[in-house]
Amino acid sequence: MLEVLRAVAPGLDPQTLPPDANLRDALDVDSMDFLHFAIGLHKAFGVAVPEADYESLYTLADCVEYLERKLGAA
């Protein structure tokens, strides 16, 4: 997942990103970057991320929980 984030935020340093930080604010990404992040998650994990679920991807911890839930259901 961090590699997907790095694709939209090349300056990402995972050591400085707290798991509860707002991803959009912490990485200074706009809505288009976030869309690319969602697409990247789909490509990397085979998990469809509908726009209605974007609010479930607020923090890094949220993303991990979301993927675990989606992959566990697959």
Secondary structure as UniProt FT lines:
FT   HELIX           2..8
FT   TURN            10..11
FT   HELIX           14..16
FT   TURN            19..20
FT   HELIX           23..27
FT   HELIX           31..45
FT   HELIX           51..57
FT   HELIX           60..73
//
